[in-house]
Amino acid sequence: MPSSRPRREVVLWGIGHTNMHVLRAWRDGAVPGARLTCVSTHPRGSYSGMLPGVLAGQYARERMEIDLAGLCEASAARLVVGEVEGVDRRISTPTLTLVDARDRPGGLLPATSRRLRRVLEAGGTRLVLGRRVVRVDAGGVEADDGSSWAADLVLWATGARGPAVLGTIGLATDDRGFLWTRPTLQTLGDDRIFAVGDCGTIEGAEAPKAGVQAVREGPLLWRNLVGLLDGRPPAPYVPRAGSLKLLNTGDGRAIGEFAGLSFEGRWCWLLKDFIDRRFVARYQSARTTPGG
């Protein structure tokens, strides 16, 4: 399986007339195993040859501008907008270590966990399971068994917690600061207040804090909001026992699991891409078709 990490990096510092040609050529035929990064002080470029015509009122300003962000996206290139303060010519290979206190990250099936480990290690990432981080300092990270890793950058994912403002409302919260609700998604202390998605925890049916649960709650929230205004009794939300999990590995493939089965491949990514694009498309336009 090919690694998602590029073997080589090409950086264009500034996107003027010359580098713009390279960017467009990259779109038509990218170099295998390499990634293109463009650094520009602005997300849009200008064609200086048309500047006199713009100043003379012959062209609108937009006619001489080039959408660098859009061109980079079409070329599968990264765009970094900012000022360059220096160039470090030393060659370094960053390494990534993931430490998880659980034996299987994210509660994945054993087979899915093995697939994930294989993909991560193929890309140069070290996966350390069953170790809890107990200390982080300027030198790195230390685990509960005494092992340690030097680190220049540490990202500590501590899990979801409710925002502090939820504790000021005067309603019951769980041990992570989320509002307790009934199955109707109404808070325990006030039927007028609904807590949905990550903000709410259903009493007696605690579902994982996952986007799929929030999406499924949407239609029921709409029904119960309208029912509350019309004086009709609310309906309960019943979390599903399991849901499809798809992990994008960044190389045009994905790992998935459902109903006790583990799988991976290009088709998994195509399925995830279809699901994600369909969801986002429903809300990207303010003029969506009713019921679409």
LOTOR-182430 format. One record per residue (C-alpha): residue number from 1; residue in one letter; chain; x, y, z. Coordinates in steps of 0.25 Angstrom, whole numbers, padded with zeros to 4 digits. Layout:
BEGIN
pt num=NUM, residu=a, chaine=A, xx=X, yy=Y, zz=Z
...
//
This chain:
BEGIN
pt num=1, residu=m, chaine=A, xx=0000, yy=0000, zz=0000
pt num=2, residu=p, chaine=A, xx=0006, yy=0014, zz=-0004
pt num=3, residu=s, chaine=A, xx=0010, yy=0023, zz=0007
pt num=4, residu=s, chaine=A, xx=0001, yy=0036, zz=0008
pt num=5, residu=r, chaine=A, xx=0014, yy=0044, zz=0012
pt num=6, residu=p, chaine=A, xx=0021, yy=0050, zz=0000
pt num=7, residu=r, chaine=A, xx=0035, yy=0046, zz=-0002
pt num=8, residu=r, chaine=A, xx=0039, yy=0059, zz=-0008
pt num=9, residu=e, chaine=A, xx=0034, yy=0074, zz=-0006
pt num=10, residu=v, chaine=A, xx=0034, yy=0085, zz=-0016
pt num=11, residu=v, chaine=A, xx=0033, yy=0099, zz=-0011
pt num=12, residu=l, chaine=A, xx=0029, yy=0111, zz=-0019
pt num=13, residu=w, chaine=A, xx=0033, yy=0124, zz=-0012
pt num=14, residu=g, chaine=A, xx=0024, yy=0134, zz=-0018
pt num=15, residu=i, chaine=A, xx=0014, yy=0132, zz=-0029
pt num=16, residu=g, chaine=A, xx=0018, yy=0141, zz=-0040
pt num=17, residu=h, chaine=A, xx=0017, yy=0139, zz=-0055
pt num=18, residu=t, chaine=A, xx=0028, yy=0128, zz=-0056
pt num=19, residu=n, chaine=A, xx=0023, yy=0120, zz=-0044
pt num=20, residu=m, chaine=A, xx=0009, yy=0121, zz=-0048
pt num=21, residu=h, chaine=A, xx=0013, yy=0114, zz=-0060
pt num=22, residu=v, chaine=A, xx=0019, yy=0103, zz=-0052
pt num=23, residu=l, chaine=A, xx=0006, yy=0102, zz=-0043
pt num=24, residu=r, chaine=A, xx=-0003, yy=0101, zz=-0055
pt num=25, residu=a, chaine=A, xx=0007, yy=0090, zz=-0061
pt num=26, residu=w, chaine=A, xx=0006, yy=0083, zz=-0048
pt num=27, residu=r, chaine=A, xx=-0009, yy=0082, zz=-0050
pt num=28, residu=d, chaine=A, xx=-0008, yy=0076, zz=-0063
pt num=29, residu=g, chaine=A, xx=0003, yy=0066, zz=-0059
pt num=30, residu=a, chaine=A, xx=0007, yy=0065, zz=-0044
pt num=31, residu=v, chaine=A, xx=0021, yy=0058, zz=-0041
pt num=32, residu=p, chaine=A, xx=0018, yy=0045, zz=-0034
pt num=33, residu=g, chaine=A, xx=0022, yy=0044, zz=-0020
pt num=34, residu=a, chaine=A, xx=0024, yy=0059, zz=-0019
pt num=35, residu=r, chaine=A, xx=0016, yy=0070, zz=-0012
pt num=36, residu=l, chaine=A, xx=0015, yy=0084, zz=-0017
pt num=37, residu=t, chaine=A, xx=0014, yy=0095, zz=-0007
pt num=38, residu=c, chaine=A, xx=0012, yy=0110, zz=-0011
pt num=39, residu=v, chaine=A, xx=0016, yy=0122, zz=-0002
pt num=40, residu=s, chaine=A, xx=0009, yy=0135, zz=-0005
pt num=41, residu=t, chaine=A, xx=0007, yy=0148, zz=0002
pt num=42, residu=h, chaine=A, xx=-0007, yy=0148, zz=-0004
pt num=43, residu=p, chaine=A, xx=-0018, yy=0138, zz=-0008
pt num=44, residu=r, chaine=A, xx=-0020, yy=0145, zz=-0021
pt num=45, residu=g, chaine=A, xx=-0010, yy=0149, zz=-0032
pt num=46, residu=s, chaine=A, xx=-0010, yy=0160, zz=-0042
pt num=47, residu=y, chaine=A, xx=-0005, yy=0161, zz=-0056
pt num=48, residu=s, chaine=A, xx=0003, yy=0173, zz=-0057
pt num=49, residu=g, chaine=A, xx=0001, yy=0174, zz=-0072
pt num=50, residu=m, chaine=A, xx=-0013, yy=0178, zz=-0070
pt num=51, residu=l, chaine=A, xx=-0011, yy=0189, zz=-0059
pt num=52, residu=p, chaine=A, xx=-0010, yy=0201, zz=-0069
pt num=53, residu=g, chaine=A, xx=-0024, yy=0196, zz=-0074
pt num=54, residu=v, chaine=A, xx=-0030, yy=0195, zz=-0060
pt num=55, residu=l, chaine=A, xx=-0025, yy=0209, zz=-0057
pt num=56, residu=a, chaine=A, xx=-0030, yy=0214, zz=-0070
pt num=57, residu=g, chaine=A, xx=-0044, yy=0208, zz=-0066
pt num=58, residu=q, chaine=A, xx=-0043, yy=0199, zz=-0078
pt num=59, residu=y, chaine=A, xx=-0044, yy=0186, zz=-0069
pt num=60, residu=a, chaine=A, xx=-0050, yy=0183, zz=-0056
pt num=61, residu=r, chaine=A, xx=-0040, yy=0180, zz=-0045
pt num=62, residu=e, chaine=A, xx=-0045, yy=0166, zz=-0045
pt num=63, residu=r, chaine=A, xx=-0041, yy=0164, zz=-0059
pt num=64, residu=m, chaine=A, xx=-0026, yy=0164, zz=-0056
pt num=65, residu=e, chaine=A, xx=-0027, yy=0156, zz=-0043
pt num=66, residu=i, chaine=A, xx=-0024, yy=0141, zz=-0043
pt num=67, residu=d, chaine=A, xx=-0030, yy=0132, zz=-0032
pt num=68, residu=l, chaine=A, xx=-0017, yy=0126, zz=-0026
pt num=69, residu=a, chaine=A, xx=-0025, yy=0118, zz=-0015
pt num=70, residu=g, chaine=A, xx=-0034, yy=0112, zz=-0026
pt num=71, residu=l, chaine=A, xx=-0023, yy=0109, zz=-0035
pt num=72, residu=c, chaine=A, xx=-0015, yy=0102, zz=-0024
pt num=73, residu=e, chaine=A, xx=-0027, yy=0094, zz=-0020
pt num=74, residu=a, chaine=A, xx=-0029, yy=0090, zz=-0035
pt num=75, residu=s, chaine=A, xx=-0014, yy=0086, zz=-0035
pt num=76, residu=a, chaine=A, xx=-0015, yy=0078, zz=-0022
pt num=77, residu=a, chaine=A, xx=-0005, yy=0088, zz=-0017
pt num=78, residu=r, chaine=A, xx=-0004, yy=0094, zz=-0003
pt num=79, residu=l, chaine=A, xx=-0005, yy=0109, zz=-0002
pt num=80, residu=v, chaine=A, xx=0002, yy=0116, zz=0010
pt num=81, residu=v, chaine=A, xx=-0002, yy=0131, zz=0011
pt num=82, residu=g, chaine=A, xx=0008, yy=0139, zz=0019
pt num=83, residu=e, chaine=A, xx=0022, yy=0145, zz=0019
pt num=84, residu=v, chaine=A, xx=0034, yy=0137, zz=0018
pt num=85, residu=e, chaine=A, xx=0044, yy=0141, zz=0029
pt num=86, residu=g, chaine=A, xx=0056, yy=0132, zz=0025
pt num=87, residu=v, chaine=A, xx=0060, yy=0119, zz=0019
pt num=88, residu=d, chaine=A, xx=0066, yy=0107, zz=0026
pt num=89, residu=r, chaine=A, xx=0074, yy=0098, zz=0016
pt num=90, residu=r, chaine=A, xx=0076, yy=0087, zz=0026
pt num=91, residu=i, chaine=A, xx=0069, yy=0074, zz=0022
pt num=92, residu=s, chaine=A, xx=0061, yy=0068, zz=0033
pt num=93, residu=t, chaine=A, xx=0051, yy=0057, zz=0033
pt num=94, residu=p, chaine=A, xx=0040, yy=0059, zz=0044
pt num=95, residu=t, chaine=A, xx=0035, yy=0047, zz=0051
pt num=96, residu=l, chaine=A, xx=0021, yy=0045, zz=0057
pt num=97, residu=t, chaine=A, xx=0017, yy=0037, zz=0070
pt num=98, residu=l, chaine=A, xx=0003, yy=0034, zz=0074
pt num=99, residu=v, chaine=A, xx=0001, yy=0030, zz=0088
pt num=100, residu=d, chaine=A, xx=-0012, yy=0024, zz=0093
pt num=101, residu=a, chaine=A, xx=-0016, yy=0019, zz=0107
pt num=102, residu=r, chaine=A, xx=-0026, yy=0009, zz=0100
pt num=103, residu=d, chaine=A, xx=-0021, yy=-0004, zz=0094
pt num=104, residu=r, chaine=A, xx=-0030, yy=-0001, zz=0082
pt num=105, residu=p, chaine=A, xx=-0031, yy=0014, zz=0077
pt num=106, residu=g, chaine=A, xx=-0045, yy=0019, zz=0076
pt num=107, residu=g, chaine=A, xx=-0051, yy=0006, zz=0081
pt num=108, residu=l, chaine=A, xx=-0049, yy=0000, zz=0067
pt num=109, residu=l, chaine=A, xx=-0050, yy=-0015, zz=0064
pt num=110, residu=p, chaine=A, xx=-0037, yy=-0022, zz=0066
pt num=111, residu=a, chaine=A, xx=-0036, yy=-0025, zz=0051
pt num=112, residu=t, chaine=A, xx=-0038, yy=-0010, zz=0048
pt num=113, residu=s, chaine=A, xx=-0028, yy=-0006, zz=0059
pt num=114, residu=r, chaine=A, xx=-0018, yy=-0015, zz=0052
pt num=115, residu=r, chaine=A, xx=-0021, yy=-0009, zz=0038
pt num=116, residu=l, chaine=A, xx=-0019, yy=0005, zz=0044
pt num=117, residu=r, chaine=A, xx=-0006, yy=0001, zz=0050
pt num=118, residu=r, chaine=A, xx=-0001, yy=-0004, zz=0037
pt num=119, residu=v, chaine=A, xx=-0005, yy=0008, zz=0030
pt num=120, residu=l, chaine=A, xx=0002, yy=0018, zz=0040
pt num=121, residu=e, chaine=A, xx=0015, yy=0010, zz=0041
pt num=122, residu=a, chaine=A, xx=0016, yy=0009, zz=0026
pt num=123, residu=g, chaine=A, xx=0015, yy=0025, zz=0026
pt num=124, residu=g, chaine=A, xx=0026, yy=0026, zz=0036
pt num=125, residu=t, chaine=A, xx=0017, yy=0028, zz=0048
pt num=126, residu=r, chaine=A, xx=0019, yy=0020, zz=0061
pt num=127, residu=l, chaine=A, xx=0007, yy=0015, zz=0069
pt num=128, residu=v, chaine=A, xx=0008, yy=0013, zz=0084
pt num=129, residu=l, chaine=A, xx=-0004, yy=0007, zz=0090
pt num=130, residu=g, chaine=A, xx=-0007, yy=0003, zz=0105
pt num=131, residu=r, chaine=A, xx=0001, yy=0015, zz=0110
pt num=132, residu=r, chaine=A, xx=-0005, yy=0027, zz=0117
pt num=133, residu=v, chaine=A, xx=0003, yy=0040, zz=0117
pt num=134, residu=v, chaine=A, xx=0006, yy=0045, zz=0131
pt num=135, residu=r, chaine=A, xx=0015, yy=0057, zz=0128
pt num=136, residu=v, chaine=A, xx=0018, yy=0067, zz=0117
pt num=137, residu=d, chaine=A, xx=0029, yy=0077, zz=0118
pt num=138, residu=a, chaine=A, xx=0039, yy=0085, zz=0109
pt num=139, residu=g, chaine=A, xx=0047, yy=0072, zz=0106
pt num=140, residu=g, chaine=A, xx=0035, yy=0063, zz=0102
pt num=141, residu=v, chaine=A, xx=0025, yy=0053, zz=0107
pt num=142, residu=e, chaine=A, xx=0026, yy=0043, zz=0118
pt num=143, residu=a, chaine=A, xx=0017, yy=0031, zz=0119
pt num=144, residu=d, chaine=A, xx=0012, yy=0023, zz=0132
pt num=145, residu=d, chaine=A, xx=0022, yy=0012, zz=0130
pt num=146, residu=g, chaine=A, xx=0034, yy=0021, zz=0130
pt num=147, residu=s, chaine=A, xx=0036, yy=0022, zz=0115
pt num=148, residu=s, chaine=A, xx=0038, yy=0035, zz=0109
pt num=149, residu=w, chaine=A, xx=0039, yy=0042, zz=0095
pt num=150, residu=a, chaine=A, xx=0046, yy=0055, zz=0091
pt num=151, residu=a, chaine=A, xx=0037, yy=0064, zz=0084
pt num=152, residu=d, chaine=A, xx=0037, yy=0078, zz=0077
pt num=153, residu=l, chaine=A, xx=0022, yy=0079, zz=0077
pt num=154, residu=v, chaine=A, xx=0012, yy=0072, zz=0085
pt num=155, residu=l, chaine=A, xx=-0003, yy=0071, zz=0082
pt num=156, residu=w, chaine=A, xx=-0011, yy=0065, zz=0094
pt num=157, residu=a, chaine=A, xx=-0025, yy=0060, zz=0090
pt num=158, residu=t, chaine=A, xx=-0032, yy=0059, zz=0104
pt num=159, residu=g, chaine=A, xx=-0046, yy=0056, zz=0098
pt num=160, residu=a, chaine=A, xx=-0059, yy=0065, zz=0097
pt num=161, residu=r, chaine=A, xx=-0063, yy=0073, zz=0109
pt num=162, residu=g, chaine=A, xx=-0075, yy=0082, zz=0110
pt num=163, residu=p, chaine=A, xx=-0072, yy=0097, zz=0109
pt num=164, residu=a, chaine=A, xx=-0072, yy=0105, zz=0122
pt num=165, residu=v, chaine=A, xx=-0084, yy=0113, zz=0119
pt num=166, residu=l, chaine=A, xx=-0093, yy=0100, zz=0120
pt num=167, residu=g, chaine=A, xx=-0090, yy=0100, zz=0135
pt num=168, residu=t, chaine=A, xx=-0096, yy=0114, zz=0137
pt num=169, residu=i, chaine=A, xx=-0110, yy=0111, zz=0132
pt num=170, residu=g, chaine=A, xx=-0115, yy=0104, zz=0144
pt num=171, residu=l, chaine=A, xx=-0118, yy=0091, zz=0138
pt num=172, residu=a, chaine=A, xx=-0112, yy=0077, zz=0141
pt num=173, residu=t, chaine=A, xx=-0099, yy=0073, zz=0134
pt num=174, residu=d, chaine=A, xx=-0092, yy=0060, zz=0134
pt num=175, residu=d, chaine=A, xx=-0077, yy=0058, zz=0139
pt num=176, residu=r, chaine=A, xx=-0072, yy=0064, zz=0126
pt num=177, residu=g, chaine=A, xx=-0080, yy=0076, zz=0126
pt num=178, residu=f, chaine=A, xx=-0091, yy=0073, zz=0116
pt num=179, residu=l, chaine=A, xx=-0105, yy=0075, zz=0118
pt num=180, residu=w, chaine=A, xx=-0114, yy=0063, zz=0123
pt num=181, residu=t, chaine=A, xx=-0126, yy=0061, zz=0114
pt num=182, residu=r, chaine=A, xx=-0138, yy=0052, zz=0113
pt num=183, residu=p, chaine=A, xx=-0139, yy=0043, zz=0100
pt num=184, residu=t, chaine=A, xx=-0147, yy=0055, zz=0094
pt num=185, residu=l, chaine=A, xx=-0134, yy=0063, zz=0094
pt num=186, residu=q, chaine=A, xx=-0141, yy=0073, zz=0104
pt num=187, residu=t, chaine=A, xx=-0132, yy=0076, zz=0116
pt num=188, residu=l, chaine=A, xx=-0136, yy=0070, zz=0130
pt num=189, residu=g, chaine=A, xx=-0140, yy=0083, zz=0136
pt num=190, residu=d, chaine=A, xx=-0146, yy=0091, zz=0125
pt num=191, residu=d, chaine=A, xx=-0155, yy=0086, zz=0114
pt num=192, residu=r, chaine=A, xx=-0152, yy=0098, zz=0106
pt num=193, residu=i, chaine=A, xx=-0137, yy=0096, zz=0105
pt num=194, residu=f, chaine=A, xx=-0132, yy=0085, zz=0095
pt num=195, residu=a, chaine=A, xx=-0118, yy=0080, zz=0096
pt num=196, residu=v, chaine=A, xx=-0114, yy=0072, zz=0084
pt num=197, residu=g, chaine=A, xx=-0101, yy=0067, zz=0077
pt num=198, residu=d, chaine=A, xx=-0089, yy=0068, zz=0086
pt num=199, residu=c, chaine=A, xx=-0095, yy=0077, zz=0096
pt num=200, residu=g, chaine=A, xx=-0106, yy=0067, zz=0101
pt num=201, residu=t, chaine=A, xx=-0105, yy=0054, zz=0108
pt num=202, residu=i, chaine=A, xx=-0117, yy=0045, zz=0108
pt num=203, residu=e, chaine=A, xx=-0120, yy=0040, zz=0121
pt num=204, residu=g, chaine=A, xx=-0120, yy=0024, zz=0121
pt num=205, residu=a, chaine=A, xx=-0115, yy=0024, zz=0107
pt num=206, residu=e, chaine=A, xx=-0102, yy=0030, zz=0106
pt num=207, residu=a, chaine=A, xx=-0097, yy=0030, zz=0091
pt num=208, residu=p, chaine=A, xx=-0083, yy=0033, zz=0087
pt num=209, residu=k, chaine=A, xx=-0080, yy=0047, zz=0084
pt num=210, residu=a, chaine=A, xx=-0079, yy=0046, zz=0069
pt num=211, residu=g, chaine=A, xx=-0084, yy=0054, zz=0057
pt num=212, residu=v, chaine=A, xx=-0093, yy=0042, zz=0052
pt num=213, residu=q, chaine=A, xx=-0101, yy=0043, zz=0065
pt num=214, residu=a, chaine=A, xx=-0103, yy=0058, zz=0063
pt num=215, residu=v, chaine=A, xx=-0107, yy=0057, zz=0048
pt num=216, residu=r, chaine=A, xx=-0118, yy=0046, zz=0052
pt num=217, residu=e, chaine=A, xx=-0123, yy=0055, zz=0063
pt num=218, residu=g, chaine=A, xx=-0126, yy=0067, zz=0053
pt num=219, residu=p, chaine=A, xx=-0140, yy=0061, zz=0048
pt num=220, residu=l, chaine=A, xx=-0145, yy=0058, zz=0062
pt num=221, residu=l, chaine=A, xx=-0141, yy=0072, zz=0067
pt num=222, residu=w, chaine=A, xx=-0149, yy=0078, zz=0056
pt num=223, residu=r, chaine=A, xx=-0161, yy=0070, zz=0059
pt num=224, residu=n, chaine=A, xx=-0160, yy=0072, zz=0074
pt num=225, residu=l, chaine=A, xx=-0158, yy=0087, zz=0072
pt num=226, residu=v, chaine=A, xx=-0170, yy=0088, zz=0063
pt num=227, residu=g, chaine=A, xx=-0178, yy=0079, zz=0072
pt num=228, residu=l, chaine=A, xx=-0174, yy=0088, zz=0084
pt num=229, residu=l, chaine=A, xx=-0180, yy=0100, zz=0077
pt num=230, residu=d, chaine=A, xx=-0192, yy=0093, zz=0073
pt num=231, residu=g, chaine=A, xx=-0195, yy=0087, zz=0086
pt num=232, residu=r, chaine=A, xx=-0192, yy=0072, zz=0082
pt num=233, residu=p, chaine=A, xx=-0184, yy=0062, zz=0090
pt num=234, residu=p, chaine=A, xx=-0170, yy=0060, zz=0087
pt num=235, residu=a, chaine=A, xx=-0164, yy=0047, zz=0081
pt num=236, residu=p, chaine=A, xx=-0152, yy=0040, zz=0087
pt num=237, residu=y, chaine=A, xx=-0139, yy=0038, zz=0080
pt num=238, residu=v, chaine=A, xx=-0133, yy=0024, zz=0080
pt num=239, residu=p, chaine=A, xx=-0118, yy=0023, zz=0077
pt num=240, residu=r, chaine=A, xx=-0114, yy=0012, zz=0068
pt num=241, residu=a, chaine=A, xx=-0105, yy=0001, zz=0074
pt num=242, residu=g, chaine=A, xx=-0095, yy=0003, zz=0063
pt num=243, residu=s, chaine=A, xx=-0091, yy=0011, zz=0051
pt num=244, residu=l, chaine=A, xx=-0082, yy=0011, zz=0039
pt num=245, residu=k, chaine=A, xx=-0068, yy=0016, zz=0042
pt num=246, residu=l, chaine=A, xx=-0059, yy=0021, zz=0031
pt num=247, residu=l, chaine=A, xx=-0045, yy=0026, zz=0033
pt num=248, residu=n, chaine=A, xx=-0039, yy=0034, zz=0022
pt num=249, residu=t, chaine=A, xx=-0024, yy=0030, zz=0021
pt num=250, residu=g, chaine=A, xx=-0021, yy=0041, zz=0011
pt num=251, residu=d, chaine=A, xx=-0016, yy=0033, zz=-0001
pt num=252, residu=g, chaine=A, xx=-0029, yy=0031, zz=-0008
pt num=253, residu=r, chaine=A, xx=-0033, yy=0019, zz=0001
pt num=254, residu=a, chaine=A, xx=-0040, yy=0017, zz=0014
pt num=255, residu=i, chaine=A, xx=-0042, yy=0007, zz=0025
pt num=256, residu=g, chaine=A, xx=-0056, yy=0004, zz=0030
pt num=257, residu=e, chaine=A, xx=-0064, yy=-0005, zz=0039
pt num=258, residu=f, chaine=A, xx=-0078, yy=-0008, zz=0041
pt num=259, residu=a, chaine=A, xx=-0087, yy=-0019, zz=0048
pt num=260, residu=g, chaine=A, xx=-0074, yy=-0026, zz=0053
pt num=261, residu=l, chaine=A, xx=-0067, yy=-0026, zz=0039
pt num=262, residu=s, chaine=A, xx=-0054, yy=-0019, zz=0036
pt num=263, residu=f, chaine=A, xx=-0050, yy=-0015, zz=0022
pt num=264, residu=e, chaine=A, xx=-0042, yy=-0005, zz=0014
pt num=265, residu=g, chaine=A, xx=-0039, yy=0000, zz=0000
pt num=266, residu=r, chaine=A, xx=-0041, yy=0010, zz=-0011
pt num=267, residu=w, chaine=A, xx=-0056, yy=0007, zz=-0011
pt num=268, residu=c, chaine=A, xx=-0057, yy=0011, zz=0004
pt num=269, residu=w, chaine=A, xx=-0051, yy=0025, zz=0001
pt num=270, residu=l, chaine=A, xx=-0061, yy=0026, zz=-0011
pt num=271, residu=l, chaine=A, xx=-0073, yy=0023, zz=-0001
pt num=272, residu=k, chaine=A, xx=-0068, yy=0033, zz=0009
pt num=273, residu=d, chaine=A, xx=-0065, yy=0043, zz=-0001
pt num=274, residu=f, chaine=A, xx=-0080, yy=0041, zz=-0006
pt num=275, residu=i, chaine=A, xx=-0086, yy=0042, zz=0008
pt num=276, residu=d, chaine=A, xx=-0078, yy=0054, zz=0012
pt num=277, residu=r, chaine=A, xx=-0080, yy=0062, zz=-0001
pt num=278, residu=r, chaine=A, xx=-0095, yy=0059, zz=-0001
pt num=279, residu=f, chaine=A, xx=-0096, yy=0064, zz=0013
pt num=280, residu=v, chaine=A, xx=-0088, yy=0077, zz=0011
pt num=281, residu=a, chaine=A, xx=-0095, yy=0080, zz=-0002
pt num=282, residu=r, chaine=A, xx=-0109, yy=0081, zz=0005
pt num=283, residu=y, chaine=A, xx=-0104, yy=0093, zz=0013
pt num=284, residu=q, chaine=A, xx=-0094, yy=0100, zz=0004
pt num=285, residu=s, chaine=A, xx=-0105, yy=0108, zz=-0003
pt num=286, residu=a, chaine=A, xx=-0114, yy=0117, zz=0003
pt num=287, residu=r, chaine=A, xx=-0124, yy=0114, zz=-0008
pt num=288, residu=t, chaine=A, xx=-0125, yy=0099, zz=-0006
pt num=289, residu=t, chaine=A, xx=-0137, yy=0092, zz=-0011
pt num=290, residu=p, chaine=A, xx=-0148, yy=0089, zz=0000
pt num=291, residu=g, chaine=A, xx=-0146, yy=0075, zz=0004
pt num=292, residu=g, chaine=A, xx=-0133, yy=0074, zz=-0003
//
